[in-house]
Amino acid sequence: MNKGELVKAIAADAGLTQKEAGLALDSFINAVAADLKEGNKVTIPGFGTFEVKKR
């Protein structure tokens, strides 16, 4: 699934327009990225955990 397909799925499931769903997805991605940049770990139960690791 790519971003466009995810936007369509969110729009259909939530009763939003594709533009609104795209904005919501972008907002989610930006919020996760901002928290990761601060060195925090983001956990979404039932979905996954995101964290920055140094290799």
mmCIF entry with sequence, helices, sheets and N, C-alpha, C, O atoms, coordinates in Angstrom:
data_MODEL
# 
_entry.id   MODEL 
# 
_entity.id                         1 
_entity.type                       polymer 
_entity.pdbx_number_of_molecules   1 
# 
_entity_poly.entity_id                      1 
_entity_poly.type                           'polypeptide(L)' 
_entity_poly.nstd_linkage                   no 
_entity_poly.nstd_monomer                   no 
_entity_poly.pdbx_seq_one_letter_code       MNKGELVKAIAADAGLTQKEAGLALDSFINAVAADLKEGNKVTIPGFGTFEVKKR 
_entity_poly.pdbx_seq_one_letter_code_can   MNKGELVKAIAADAGLTQKEAGLALDSFINAVAADLKEGNKVTIPGFGTFEVKKR 
_entity_poly.pdbx_strand_id                 A 
# 
loop_
_entity_poly_seq.entity_id 
_entity_poly_seq.num 
_entity_poly_seq.mon_id 
_entity_poly_seq.hetero 
1 1  MET n 
1 2  ASN n 
1 3  LYS n 
1 4  GLY n 
1 5  GLU n 
1 6  LEU n 
1 7  VAL n 
1 8  LYS n 
1 9  ALA n 
1 10 ILE n 
1 11 ALA n 
1 12 ALA n 
1 13 ASP n 
1 14 ALA n 
1 15 GLY n 
1 16 LEU n 
1 17 THR n 
1 18 GLN n 
1 19 LYS n 
1 20 GLU n 
1 21 ALA n 
1 22 GLY n 
1 23 LEU n 
1 24 ALA n 
1 25 LEU n 
1 26 ASP n 
1 27 SER n 
1 28 PHE n 
1 29 ILE n 
1 30 ASN n 
1 31 ALA n 
1 32 VAL n 
1 33 ALA n 
1 34 ALA n 
1 35 ASP n 
1 36 LEU n 
1 37 LYS n 
1 38 GLU n 
1 39 GLY n 
1 40 ASN n 
1 41 LYS n 
1 42 VAL n 
1 43 THR n 
1 44 ILE n 
1 45 PRO n 
1 46 GLY n 
1 47 PHE n 
1 48 GLY n 
1 49 THR n 
1 50 PHE n 
1 51 GLU n 
1 52 VAL n 
1 53 LYS n 
1 54 LYS n 
1 55 ARG n 
# 
_struct_asym.id          A 
_struct_asym.entity_id   1 
# 
loop_
_struct_conf.conf_type_id 
_struct_conf.id 
_struct_conf.pdbx_PDB_helix_id 
_struct_conf.beg_label_comp_id 
_struct_conf.beg_label_asym_id 
_struct_conf.beg_label_seq_id 
_struct_conf.pdbx_beg_PDB_ins_code 
_struct_conf.end_label_comp_id 
_struct_conf.end_label_asym_id 
_struct_conf.end_label_seq_id 
_struct_conf.pdbx_end_PDB_ins_code 
_struct_conf.beg_auth_comp_id 
_struct_conf.beg_auth_asym_id 
_struct_conf.beg_auth_seq_id 
_struct_conf.end_auth_comp_id 
_struct_conf.end_auth_asym_id 
_struct_conf.end_auth_seq_id 
_struct_conf.pdbx_PDB_helix_class 
_struct_conf.details 
_struct_conf.pdbx_PDB_helix_length 
HELX_P HELX_P1 AA1 LYS A 3  ? ALA A 14 ? LYS A 3  ALA A 14 1 ? 12 
HELX_P HELX_P2 AA2 GLN A 18 ? LYS A 37 ? GLN A 18 LYS A 37 1 ? 20 
# 
_struct_conf_type.id          HELX_P 
_struct_conf_type.criteria    ? 
_struct_conf_type.reference   ? 
# 
_struct_sheet.id               AA1 
_struct_sheet.type             ? 
_struct_sheet.number_strands   2 
_struct_sheet.details          ? 
# 
_struct_sheet_order.sheet_id     AA1 
_struct_sheet_order.range_id_1   1 
_struct_sheet_order.range_id_2   2 
_struct_sheet_order.offset       ? 
_struct_sheet_order.sense        anti-parallel 
# 
loop_
_struct_sheet_range.sheet_id 
_struct_sheet_range.id 
_struct_sheet_range.beg_label_comp_id 
_struct_sheet_range.beg_label_asym_id 
_struct_sheet_range.beg_label_seq_id 
_struct_sheet_range.pdbx_beg_PDB_ins_code 
_struct_sheet_range.end_label_comp_id 
_struct_sheet_range.end_label_asym_id 
_struct_sheet_range.end_label_seq_id 
_struct_sheet_range.pdbx_end_PDB_ins_code 
_struct_sheet_range.beg_auth_comp_id 
_struct_sheet_range.beg_auth_asym_id 
_struct_sheet_range.beg_auth_seq_id 
_struct_sheet_range.end_auth_comp_id 
_struct_sheet_range.end_auth_asym_id 
_struct_sheet_range.end_auth_seq_id 
AA1 1 VAL A 42 ? ILE A 44 ? VAL A 42 ILE A 44 
AA1 2 GLY A 48 ? PHE A 50 ? GLY A 48 PHE A 50 
# 
loop_
_atom_site.group_PDB 
_atom_site.id 
_atom_site.type_symbol 
_atom_site.label_atom_id 
_atom_site.label_alt_id 
_atom_site.label_comp_id 
_atom_site.label_asym_id 
_atom_site.label_entity_id 
_atom_site.label_seq_id 
_atom_site.pdbx_PDB_ins_code 
_atom_site.Cartn_x 
_atom_site.Cartn_y 
_atom_site.Cartn_z 
_atom_site.occupancy 
_atom_site.B_iso_or_equiv 
_atom_site.pdbx_formal_charge 
_atom_site.auth_seq_id 
_atom_site.auth_comp_id 
_atom_site.auth_asym_id 
_atom_site.auth_atom_id 
_atom_site.pdbx_PDB_model_num 
ATOM 1   N N  . MET A 1 1  ? 0.860   -1.177 0.000  1.00 0.00 ? 1  MET A N  1 
ATOM 2   C CA . MET A 1 1  ? 0.000   0.000  0.000  1.00 0.00 ? 1  MET A CA 1 
ATOM 3   C C  . MET A 1 1  ? 0.901   1.232  0.000  1.00 0.00 ? 1  MET A C  1 
ATOM 4   O O  . MET A 1 1  ? 1.853   1.315  0.775  1.00 0.00 ? 1  MET A O  1 
ATOM 5   N N  . ASN A 1 2  ? 0.596   2.175  -0.864 1.00 0.00 ? 2  ASN A N  1 
ATOM 6   C CA . ASN A 1 2  ? 1.352   3.423  -0.873 1.00 0.00 ? 2  ASN A CA 1 
ATOM 7   C C  . ASN A 1 2  ? 0.527   4.519  -0.194 1.00 0.00 ? 2  ASN A C  1 
ATOM 8   O O  . ASN A 1 2  ? -0.595  4.279  0.254  1.00 0.00 ? 2  ASN A O  1 
ATOM 9   N N  . LYS A 1 3  ? 1.091   5.709  -0.124 1.00 0.00 ? 3  LYS A N  1 
ATOM 10  C CA . LYS A 1 3  ? 0.431   6.804  0.599  1.00 0.00 ? 3  LYS A CA 1 
ATOM 11  C C  . LYS A 1 3  ? -0.931  7.147  -0.010 1.00 0.00 ? 3  LYS A C  1 
ATOM 12  O O  . LYS A 1 3  ? -1.895  7.383  0.718  1.00 0.00 ? 3  LYS A O  1 
ATOM 13  N N  . GLY A 1 4  ? -1.010  7.176  -1.332 1.00 0.00 ? 4  GLY A N  1 
ATOM 14  C CA . GLY A 1 4  ? -2.281  7.494  -1.992 1.00 0.00 ? 4  GLY A CA 1 
ATOM 15  C C  . GLY A 1 4  ? -3.366  6.489  -1.671 1.00 0.00 ? 4  GLY A C  1 
ATOM 16  O O  . GLY A 1 4  ? -4.518  6.857  -1.437 1.00 0.00 ? 4  GLY A O  1 
ATOM 17  N N  . GLU A 1 5  ? -2.997  5.218  -1.659 1.00 0.00 ? 5  GLU A N  1 
ATOM 18  C CA . GLU A 1 5  ? -3.956  4.172  -1.321 1.00 0.00 ? 5  GLU A CA 1 
ATOM 19  C C  . GLU A 1 5  ? -4.378  4.266  0.138  1.00 0.00 ? 5  GLU A C  1 
ATOM 20  O O  . GLU A 1 5  ? -5.539  4.026  0.472  1.00 0.00 ? 5  GLU A O  1 
ATOM 21  N N  . LEU A 1 6  ? -3.436  4.615  1.001  1.00 0.00 ? 6  LEU A N  1 
ATOM 22  C CA . LEU A 1 6  ? -3.751  4.781  2.421  1.00 0.00 ? 6  LEU A CA 1 
ATOM 23  C C  . LEU A 1 6  ? -4.707  5.956  2.627  1.00 0.00 ? 6  LEU A C  1 
ATOM 24  O O  . LEU A 1 6  ? -5.638  5.865  3.428  1.00 0.00 ? 6  LEU A O  1 
ATOM 25  N N  . VAL A 1 7  ? -4.484  7.038  1.922  1.00 0.00 ? 7  VAL A N  1 
ATOM 26  C CA . VAL A 1 7  ? -5.377  8.201  2.005  1.00 0.00 ? 7  VAL A CA 1 
ATOM 27  C C  . VAL A 1 7  ? -6.787  7.817  1.573  1.00 0.00 ? 7  VAL A C  1 
ATOM 28  O O  . VAL A 1 7  ? -7.760  8.194  2.226  1.00 0.00 ? 7  VAL A O  1 
ATOM 29  N N  . LYS A 1 8  ? -6.902  7.074  0.486  1.00 0.00 ? 8  LYS A N  1 
ATOM 30  C CA . LYS A 1 8  ? -8.229  6.642  0.013  1.00 0.00 ? 8  LYS A CA 1 
ATOM 31  C C  . LYS A 1 8  ? -8.910  5.751  1.046  1.00 0.00 ? 8  LYS A C  1 
ATOM 32  O O  . LYS A 1 8  ? -10.111 5.882  1.282  1.00 0.00 ? 8  LYS A O  1 
ATOM 33  N N  . ALA A 1 9  ? -8.153  4.844  1.662  1.00 0.00 ? 9  ALA A N  1 
ATOM 34  C CA . ALA A 1 9  ? -8.721  3.949  2.667  1.00 0.00 ? 9  ALA A CA 1 
ATOM 35  C C  . ALA A 1 9  ? -9.180  4.722  3.898  1.00 0.00 ? 9  ALA A C  1 
ATOM 36  O O  . ALA A 1 9  ? -10.249 4.444  4.442  1.00 0.00 ? 9  ALA A O  1 
ATOM 37  N N  . ILE A 1 10 ? -8.383  5.689  4.340  1.00 0.00 ? 10 ILE A N  1 
ATOM 38  C CA . ILE A 1 10 ? -8.759  6.510  5.497  1.00 0.00 ? 10 ILE A CA 1 
ATOM 39  C C  . ILE A 1 10 ? -10.009 7.308  5.177  1.00 0.00 ? 10 ILE A C  1 
ATOM 40  O O  . ILE A 1 10 ? -10.925 7.386  5.996  1.00 0.00 ? 10 ILE A O  1 
ATOM 41  N N  . ALA A 1 11 ? -10.054 7.898  3.998  1.00 0.00 ? 11 ALA A N  1 
ATOM 42  C CA . ALA A 1 11 ? -11.212 8.703  3.587  1.00 0.00 ? 11 ALA A CA 1 
ATOM 43  C C  . ALA A 1 11 ? -12.484 7.863  3.588  1.00 0.00 ? 11 ALA A C  1 
ATOM 44  O O  . ALA A 1 11 ? -13.521 8.291  4.097  1.00 0.00 ? 11 ALA A O  1 
ATOM 45  N N  . ALA A 1 12 ? -12.398 6.678  3.022  1.00 0.00 ? 12 ALA A N  1 
ATOM 46  C CA . ALA A 1 12 ? -13.577 5.815  2.949  1.00 0.00 ? 12 ALA A CA 1 
ATOM 47  C C  . ALA A 1 12 ? -14.021 5.357  4.342  1.00 0.00 ? 12 ALA A C  1 
ATOM 48  O O  . ALA A 1 12 ? -15.215 5.339  4.642  1.00 0.00 ? 12 ALA A O  1 
ATOM 49  N N  . ASP A 1 13 ? -13.066 4.992  5.180  1.00 0.00 ? 13 ASP A N  1 
ATOM 50  C CA . ASP A 1 13 ? -13.393 4.478  6.509  1.00 0.00 ? 13 ASP A CA 1 
ATOM 51  C C  . ASP A 1 13 ? -13.933 5.561  7.435  1.00 0.00 ? 13 ASP A C  1 
ATOM 52  O O  . ASP A 1 13 ? -14.838 5.306  8.229  1.00 0.00 ? 13 ASP A O  1 
ATOM 53  N N  . ALA A 1 14 ? -13.380 6.772  7.336  1.00 0.00 ? 14 ALA A N  1 
ATOM 54  C CA . ALA A 1 14 ? -13.746 7.838  8.270  1.00 0.00 ? 14 ALA A CA 1 
ATOM 55  C C  . ALA A 1 14 ? -14.810 8.787  7.712  1.00 0.00 ? 14 ALA A C  1 
ATOM 56  O O  . ALA A 1 14 ? -15.250 9.700  8.410  1.00 0.00 ? 14 ALA A O  1 
ATOM 57  N N  . GLY A 1 15 ? -15.220 8.579  6.472  1.00 0.00 ? 15 GLY A N  1 
ATOM 58  C CA . GLY A 1 15 ? -16.228 9.465  5.882  1.00 0.00 ? 15 GLY A CA 1 
ATOM 59  C C  . GLY A 1 15 ? -15.681 10.847 5.605  1.00 0.00 ? 15 GLY A C  1 
ATOM 60  O O  . GLY A 1 15 ? -16.392 11.843 5.738  1.00 0.00 ? 15 GLY A O  1 
ATOM 61  N N  . LEU A 1 16 ? -14.420 10.909 5.221  1.00 0.00 ? 16 LEU A N  1 
ATOM 62  C CA . LEU A 1 16 ? -13.766 12.182 4.917  1.00 0.00 ? 16 LEU A CA 1 
ATOM 63  C C  . LEU A 1 16 ? -13.521 12.294 3.425  1.00 0.00 ? 16 LEU A C  1 
ATOM 64  O O  . LEU A 1 16 ? -13.589 11.304 2.697  1.00 0.00 ? 16 LEU A O  1 
ATOM 65  N N  . THR A 1 17 ? -13.237 13.506 2.975  1.00 0.00 ? 17 THR A N  1 
ATOM 66  C CA . THR A 1 17 ? -12.777 13.657 1.604  1.00 0.00 ? 17 THR A CA 1 
ATOM 67  C C  . THR A 1 17 ? -11.329 13.186 1.555  1.00 0.00 ? 17 THR A C  1 
ATOM 68  O O  . THR A 1 17 ? -10.666 13.076 2.585  1.00 0.00 ? 17 THR A O  1 
ATOM 69  N N  . GLN A 1 18 ? -10.852 12.912 0.356  1.00 0.00 ? 18 GLN A N  1 
ATOM 70  C CA . GLN A 1 18 ? -9.455  12.490 0.241  1.00 0.00 ? 18 GLN A CA 1 
ATOM 71  C C  . GLN A 1 18 ? -8.516  13.609 0.665  1.00 0.00 ? 18 GLN A C  1 
ATOM 72  O O  . GLN A 1 18 ? -7.444  13.342 1.207  1.00 0.00 ? 18 GLN A O  1 
ATOM 73  N N  . LYS A 1 19 ? -8.901  14.851 0.428  1.00 0.00 ? 19 LYS A N  1 
ATOM 74  C CA . LYS A 1 19 ? -8.063  15.979 0.856  1.00 0.00 ? 19 LYS A CA 1 
ATOM 75  C C  . LYS A 1 19 ? -7.973  16.021 2.377  1.00 0.00 ? 19 LYS A C  1 
ATOM 76  O O  . LYS A 1 19 ? -6.887  16.195 2.930  1.00 0.00 ? 19 LYS A O  1 
ATOM 77  N N  . GLU A 1 20 ? -9.106  15.862 3.056  1.00 0.00 ? 20 GLU A N  1 
ATOM 78  C CA . GLU A 1 20 ? -9.112  15.867 4.523  1.00 0.00 ? 20 GLU A CA 1 
ATOM 79  C C  . GLU A 1 20 ? -8.307  14.691 5.078  1.00 0.00 ? 20 GLU A C  1 
ATOM 80  O O  . GLU A 1 20 ? -7.548  14.844 6.035  1.00 0.00 ? 20 GLU A O  1 
ATOM 81  N N  . ALA A 1 21 ? -8.478  13.521 4.470  1.00 0.00 ? 21 ALA A N  1 
ATOM 82  C CA . ALA A 1 21 ? -7.739  12.344 4.919  1.00 0.00 ? 21 ALA A CA 1 
ATOM 83  C C  . ALA A 1 21 ? -6.247  12.530 4.699  1.00 0.00 ? 21 ALA A C  1 
ATOM 84  O O  . ALA A 1 21 ? -5.440  12.112 5.530  1.00 0.00 ? 21 ALA A O  1 
ATOM 85  N N  . GLY A 1 22 ? -5.872  13.153 3.588  1.00 0.00 ? 22 GLY A N  1 
ATOM 86  C CA . GLY A 1 22 ? -4.465  13.428 3.311  1.00 0.00 ? 22 GLY A CA 1 
ATOM 87  C C  . GLY A 1 22 ? -3.871  14.375 4.330  1.00 0.00 ? 22 GLY A C  1 
ATOM 88  O O  . GLY A 1 22 ? -2.739  14.187 4.774  1.00 0.00 ? 22 GLY A O  1 
ATOM 89  N N  . LEU A 1 23 ? -4.629  15.394 4.702  1.00 0.00 ? 23 LEU A N  1 
ATOM 90  C CA . LEU A 1 23 ? -4.167  16.342 5.722  1.00 0.00 ? 23 LEU A CA 1 
ATOM 91  C C  . LEU A 1 23 ? -4.023  15.659 7.076  1.00 0.00 ? 23 LEU A C  1 
ATOM 92  O O  . LEU A 1 23 ? -3.075  15.928 7.814  1.00 0.00 ? 23 LEU A O  1 
ATOM 93  N N  . ALA A 1 24 ? -4.959  14.780 7.400  1.00 0.00 ? 24 ALA A N  1 
ATOM 94  C CA . ALA A 1 24 ? -4.888  14.049 8.678  1.00 0.00 ? 24 ALA A CA 1 
ATOM 95  C C  . ALA A 1 24 ? -3.669  13.124 8.695  1.00 0.00 ? 24 ALA A C  1 
ATOM 96  O O  . ALA A 1 24 ? -2.964  13.046 9.701  1.00 0.00 ? 24 ALA A O  1 
ATOM 97  N N  . LEU A 1 25 ? -3.423  12.432 7.598  1.00 0.00 ? 25 LEU A N  1 
ATOM 98  C CA . LEU A 1 25 ? -2.269  11.541 7.529  1.00 0.00 ? 25 LEU A CA 1 
ATOM 99  C C  . LEU A 1 25 ? -0.967  12.329 7.617  1.00 0.00 ? 25 LEU A C  1 
ATOM 100 O O  . LEU A 1 25 ? -0.045  11.928 8.326  1.00 0.00 ? 25 LEU A O  1 
ATOM 101 N N  . ASP A 1 26 ? -0.887  13.445 6.901  1.00 0.00 ? 26 ASP A N  1 
ATOM 102 C CA . ASP A 1 26 ? 0.307   14.289 6.974  1.00 0.00 ? 26 ASP A CA 1 
ATOM 103 C C  . ASP A 1 26 ? 0.540   14.801 8.390  1.00 0.00 ? 26 ASP A C  1 
ATOM 104 O O  . ASP A 1 26 ? 1.678   14.863 8.856  1.00 0.00 ? 26 ASP A O  1 
ATOM 105 N N  . SER A 1 27 ? -0.540  15.166 9.069  1.00 0.00 ? 27 SER A N  1 
ATOM 106 C CA . SER A 1 27 ? -0.441  15.640 10.441 1.00 0.00 ? 27 SER A CA 1 
ATOM 107 C C  . SER A 1 27 ? 0.092   14.536 11.355 1.00 0.00 ? 27 SER A C  1 
ATOM 108 O O  . SER A 1 27 ? 0.943   14.789 12.208 1.00 0.00 ? 27 SER A O  1 
ATOM 109 N N  . PHE A 1 28 ? -0.406  13.319 11.175 1.00 0.00 ? 28 PHE A N  1 
ATOM 110 C CA . PHE A 1 28 ? 0.069   12.172 11.952 1.00 0.00 ? 28 PHE A CA 1 
ATOM 111 C C  . PHE A 1 28 ? 1.560   11.946 11.719 1.00 0.00 ? 28 PHE A C  1 
ATOM 112 O O  . PHE A 1 28 ? 2.326   11.790 12.670 1.00 0.00 ? 28 PHE A O  1 
ATOM 113 N N  . ILE A 1 29 ? 1.964   11.930 10.461 1.00 0.00 ? 29 ILE A N  1 
ATOM 114 C CA . ILE A 1 29 ? 3.368   11.698 10.122 1.00 0.00 ? 29 ILE A CA 1 
ATOM 115 C C  . ILE A 1 29 ? 4.251   12.792 10.710 1.00 0.00 ? 29 ILE A C  1 
ATOM 116 O O  . ILE A 1 29 ? 5.321   12.505 11.247 1.00 0.00 ? 29 ILE A O  1 
ATOM 117 N N  . ASN A 1 30 ? 3.812   14.035 10.613 1.00 0.00 ? 30 ASN A N  1 
ATOM 118 C CA . ASN A 1 30 ? 4.592   15.154 11.156 1.00 0.00 ? 30 ASN A CA 1 
ATOM 119 C C  . ASN A 1 30 ? 4.716   15.073 12.672 1.00 0.00 ? 30 ASN A C  1 
ATOM 120 O O  . ASN A 1 30 ? 5.777   15.360 13.226 1.00 0.00 ? 30 ASN A O  1 
ATOM 121 N N  . ALA A 1 31 ? 3.641   14.684 13.341 1.00 0.00 ? 31 ALA A N  1 
ATOM 122 C CA . ALA A 1 31 ? 3.673   14.578 14.802 1.00 0.00 ? 31 ALA A CA 1 
ATOM 123 C C  . ALA A 1 31 ? 4.627   13.470 15.244 1.00 0.00 ? 31 ALA A C  1 
ATOM 124 O O  . ALA A 1 31 ? 5.394   13.649 16.190 1.00 0.00 ? 31 ALA A O  1 
ATOM 125 N N  . VAL A 1 32 ? 4.582   12.330 14.564 1.00 0.00 ? 32 VAL A N  1 
ATOM 126 C CA . VAL A 1 32 ? 5.480   11.225 14.894 1.00 0.00 ? 32 VAL A CA 1 
ATOM 127 C C  . VAL A 1 32 ? 6.931   11.639 14.631 1.00 0.00 ? 32 VAL A C  1 
ATOM 128 O O  . VAL A 1 32 ? 7.807   11.421 15.468 1.00 0.00 ? 32 VAL A O  1 
ATOM 129 N N  . ALA A 1 33 ? 7.170   12.230 13.475 1.00 0.00 ? 33 ALA A N  1 
ATOM 130 C CA . ALA A 1 33 ? 8.531   12.653 13.116 1.00 0.00 ? 33 ALA A CA 1 
ATOM 131 C C  . ALA A 1 33 ? 9.081   13.673 14.108 1.00 0.00 ? 33 ALA A C  1 
ATOM 132 O O  . ALA A 1 33 ? 10.249  13.596 14.489 1.00 0.00 ? 33 ALA A O  1 
ATOM 133 N N  . ALA A 1 34 ? 8.257   14.623 14.527 1.00 0.00 ? 34 ALA A N  1 
ATOM 134 C CA . ALA A 1 34 ? 8.703   15.648 15.479 1.00 0.00 ? 34 ALA A CA 1 
ATOM 135 C C  . ALA A 1 34 ? 9.087   15.012 16.813 1.00 0.00 ? 34 ALA A C  1 
ATOM 136 O O  . ALA A 1 34 ? 10.097  15.382 17.412 1.00 0.00 ? 34 ALA A O  1 
ATOM 137 N N  . ASP A 1 35 ? 8.291   14.063 17.272 1.00 0.00 ? 35 ASP A N  1 
ATOM 138 C CA . ASP A 1 35 ? 8.592   13.393 18.536 1.00 0.00 ? 35 ASP A CA 1 
ATOM 139 C C  . ASP A 1 35 ? 9.868   12.563 18.423 1.00 0.00 ? 35 ASP A C  1 
ATOM 140 O O  . ASP A 1 35 ? 10.674  12.529 19.352 1.00 0.00 ? 35 ASP A O  1 
ATOM 141 N N  . LEU A 1 36 ? 10.048  11.901 17.298 1.00 0.00 ? 36 LEU A N  1 
ATOM 142 C CA . LEU A 1 36 ? 11.261  11.111 17.088 1.00 0.00 ? 36 LEU A CA 1 
ATOM 143 C C  . LEU A 1 36 ? 12.501  12.005 17.044 1.00 0.00 ? 36 LEU A C  1 
ATOM 144 O O  . LEU A 1 36 ? 13.558  11.629 17.550 1.00 0.00 ? 36 LEU A O  1 
ATOM 145 N N  . LYS A 1 37 ? 12.370  13.182 16.443 1.00 0.00 ? 37 LYS A N  1 
ATOM 146 C CA . LYS A 1 37 ? 13.501  14.121 16.376 1.00 0.00 ? 37 LYS A CA 1 
ATOM 147 C C  . LYS A 1 37 ? 13.918  14.586 17.761 1.00 0.00 ? 37 LYS A C  1 
ATOM 148 O O  . LYS A 1 37 ? 15.080  14.928 17.978 1.00 0.00 ? 37 LYS A O  1 
ATOM 149 N N  . GLU A 1 38 ? 12.977  14.600 18.699 1.00 0.00 ? 38 GLU A N  1 
ATOM 150 C CA . GLU A 1 38 ? 13.277  14.991 20.076 1.00 0.00 ? 38 GLU A CA 1 
ATOM 151 C C  . GLU A 1 38 ? 13.881  13.828 20.868 1.00 0.00 ? 38 GLU A C  1 
ATOM 152 O O  . GLU A 1 38 ? 14.229  13.977 22.040 1.00 0.00 ? 38 GLU A O  1 
ATOM 153 N N  . GLY A 1 39 ? 14.001  12.676 20.218 1.00 0.00 ? 39 GLY A N  1 
ATOM 154 C CA . GLY A 1 39 ? 14.581  11.521 20.881 1.00 0.00 ? 39 GLY A CA 1 
ATOM 155 C C  . GLY A 1 39 ? 13.579  10.665 21.627 1.00 0.00 ? 39 GLY A C  1 
ATOM 156 O O  . GLY A 1 39 ? 13.965  9.776  22.385 1.00 0.00 ? 39 GLY A O  1 
ATOM 157 N N  . ASN A 1 40 ? 12.305  10.920 21.424 1.00 0.00 ? 40 ASN A N  1 
ATOM 158 C CA . ASN A 1 40 ? 11.261  10.153 22.104 1.00 0.00 ? 40 ASN A CA 1 
ATOM 159 C C  . ASN A 1 40 ? 10.893  8.905  21.317 1.00 0.00 ? 40 ASN A C  1 
ATOM 160 O O  . ASN A 1 40 ? 11.192  8.790  20.129 1.00 0.00 ? 40 ASN A O  1 
ATOM 161 N N  . LYS A 1 41 ? 10.254  7.995  21.986 1.00 0.00 ? 41 LYS A N  1 
ATOM 162 C CA . LYS A 1 41 ? 9.747   6.769  21.384 1.00 0.00 ? 41 LYS A CA 1 
ATOM 163 C C  . LYS A 1 41 ? 8.235   6.940  21.237 1.00 0.00 ? 41 LYS A C  1 
ATOM 164 O O  . LYS A 1 41 ? 7.578   7.434  22.153 1.00 0.00 ? 41 LYS A O  1 
ATOM 165 N N  . VAL A 1 42 ? 7.685   6.539  20.103 1.00 0.00 ? 42 VAL A N  1 
ATOM 166 C CA . VAL A 1 42 ? 6.247   6.659  19.849 1.00 0.00 ? 42 VAL A CA 1 
ATOM 167 C C  . VAL A 1 42 ? 5.660   5.254  19.784 1.00 0.00 ? 42 VAL A C  1 
ATOM 168 O O  . VAL A 1 42 ? 6.062   4.444  18.949 1.00 0.00 ? 42 VAL A O  1 
ATOM 169 N N  . THR A 1 43 ? 4.713   4.972  20.661 1.00 0.00 ? 43 THR A N  1 
ATOM 170 C CA . THR A 1 43 ? 4.069   3.662  20.695 1.00 0.00 ? 43 THR A CA 1 
ATOM 171 C C  . THR A 1 43 ? 2.583   3.825  20.431 1.00 0.00 ? 43 THR A C  1 
ATOM 172 O O  . THR A 1 43 ? 1.900   4.600  21.101 1.00 0.00 ? 43 THR A O  1 
ATOM 173 N N  . ILE A 1 44 ? 2.093   3.086  19.447 1.00 0.00 ? 44 ILE A N  1 
ATOM 174 C CA . ILE A 1 44 ? 0.671   3.084  19.121 1.00 0.00 ? 44 ILE A CA 1 
ATOM 175 C C  . ILE A 1 44 ? 0.193   1.643  19.284 1.00 0.00 ? 44 ILE A C  1 
ATOM 176 O O  . ILE A 1 44 ? 0.447   0.803  18.420 1.00 0.00 ? 44 ILE A O  1 
ATOM 177 N N  . PRO A 1 45 ? -0.500  1.353  20.391 1.00 0.00 ? 45 PRO A N  1 
ATOM 178 C CA . PRO A 1 45 ? -0.940  -0.016 20.653 1.00 0.00 ? 45 PRO A CA 1 
ATOM 179 C C  . PRO A 1 45 ? -1.741  -0.588 19.473 1.00 0.00 ? 45 PRO A C  1 
ATOM 180 O O  . PRO A 1 45 ? -2.615  0.074  18.915 1.00 0.00 ? 45 PRO A O  1 
ATOM 181 N N  . GLY A 1 46 ? -1.423  -1.809 19.120 1.00 0.00 ? 46 GLY A N  1 
ATOM 182 C CA . GLY A 1 46 ? -2.110  -2.461 18.020 1.00 0.00 ? 46 GLY A CA 1 
ATOM 183 C C  . GLY A 1 46 ? -1.554  -2.105 16.655 1.00 0.00 ? 46 GLY A C  1 
ATOM 184 O O  . GLY A 1 46 ? -1.995  -2.647 15.642 1.00 0.00 ? 46 GLY A O  1 
ATOM 185 N N  . PHE A 1 47 ? -0.580  -1.189 16.618 1.00 0.00 ? 47 PHE A N  1 
ATOM 186 C CA . PHE A 1 47 ? -0.007  -0.778 15.340 1.00 0.00 ? 47 PHE A CA 1 
ATOM 187 C C  . PHE A 1 47 ? 1.500   -0.968 15.302 1.00 0.00 ? 47 PHE A C  1 
ATOM 188 O O  . PHE A 1 47 ? 2.026   -1.669 14.437 1.00 0.00 ? 47 PHE A O  1 
ATOM 189 N N  . GLY A 1 48 ? 2.198   -0.332 16.254 1.00 0.00 ? 48 GLY A N  1 
ATOM 190 C CA . GLY A 1 48 ? 3.642   -0.481 16.272 1.00 0.00 ? 48 GLY A CA 1 
ATOM 191 C C  . GLY A 1 48 ? 4.328   0.536  17.147 1.00 0.00 ? 48 GLY A C  1 
ATOM 192 O O  . GLY A 1 48 ? 3.697   1.407  17.746 1.00 0.00 ? 48 GLY A O  1 
ATOM 193 N N  . THR A 1 49 ? 5.635   0.402  17.205 1.00 0.00 ? 49 THR A N  1 
ATOM 194 C CA . THR A 1 49 ? 6.480   1.302  17.983 1.00 0.00 ? 49 THR A CA 1 
ATOM 195 C C  . THR A 1 49 ? 7.524   1.897  17.053 1.00 0.00 ? 49 THR A C  1 
ATOM 196 O O  . THR A 1 49 ? 8.125   1.193  16.242 1.00 0.00 ? 49 THR A O  1 
ATOM 197 N N  . PHE A 1 50 ? 7.730   3.184  17.177 1.00 0.00 ? 50 PHE A N  1 
ATOM 198 C CA . PHE A 1 50 ? 8.710   3.892  16.370 1.00 0.00 ? 50 PHE A CA 1 
ATOM 199 C C  . PHE A 1 50 ? 9.760   4.471  17.302 1.00 0.00 ? 50 PHE A C  1 
ATOM 200 O O  . PHE A 1 50 ? 9.432   5.077  18.322 1.00 0.00 ? 50 PHE A O  1 
ATOM 201 N N  . GLU A 1 51 ? 11.017  4.284  16.950 1.00 0.00 ? 51 GLU A N  1 
ATOM 202 C CA . GLU A 1 51 ? 12.086  4.897  17.718 1.00 0.00 ? 51 GLU A CA 1 
ATOM 203 C C  . GLU A 1 51 ? 13.322  5.020  16.836 1.00 0.00 ? 51 GLU A C  1 
ATOM 204 O O  . GLU A 1 51 ? 13.523  4.248  15.899 1.00 0.00 ? 51 GLU A O  1 
ATOM 205 N N  . VAL A 1 52 ? 14.124  5.994  17.159 1.00 0.00 ? 52 VAL A N  1 
ATOM 206 C CA . VAL A 1 52 ? 15.357  6.207  16.414 1.00 0.00 ? 52 VAL A CA 1 
ATOM 207 C C  . VAL A 1 52 ? 16.453  5.426  17.092 1.00 0.00 ? 52 VAL A C  1 
ATOM 208 O O  . VAL A 1 52 ? 16.626  5.505  18.308 1.00 0.00 ? 52 VAL A O  1 
ATOM 209 N N  . LYS A 1 53 ? 17.192  4.671  16.305 1.00 0.00 ? 53 LYS A N  1 
ATOM 210 C CA . LYS A 1 53 ? 18.308  3.903  16.839 1.00 0.00 ? 53 LYS A CA 1 
ATOM 211 C C  . LYS A 1 53 ? 19.561  4.258  16.073 1.00 0.00 ? 53 LYS A C  1 
ATOM 212 O O  . LYS A 1 53 ? 19.528  4.479  14.862 1.00 0.00 ? 53 LYS A O  1 
ATOM 213 N N  . LYS A 1 54 ? 20.651  4.309  16.784 1.00 0.00 ? 54 LYS A N  1 
ATOM 214 C CA . LYS A 1 54 ? 21.931  4.596  16.168 1.00 0.00 ? 54 LYS A CA 1 
ATOM 215 C C  . LYS A 1 54 ? 22.589  3.281  15.795 1.00 0.00 ? 54 LYS A C  1 
ATOM 216 O O  . LYS A 1 54 ? 22.613  2.343  16.592 1.00 0.00 ? 54 LYS A O  1 
ATOM 217 N N  . ARG A 1 55 ? 23.121  3.212  14.584 1.00 0.00 ? 55 ARG A N  1 
ATOM 218 C CA . ARG A 1 55 ? 23.804  1.992  14.137 1.00 0.00 ? 55 ARG A CA 1 
ATOM 219 C C  . ARG A 1 55 ? 25.272  2.223  14.071 1.00 0.00 ? 55 ARG A C  1 
ATOM 220 O O  . ARG A 1 55 ? 26.025  1.317  13.716 1.00 0.00 ? 55 ARG A O  1 
# 
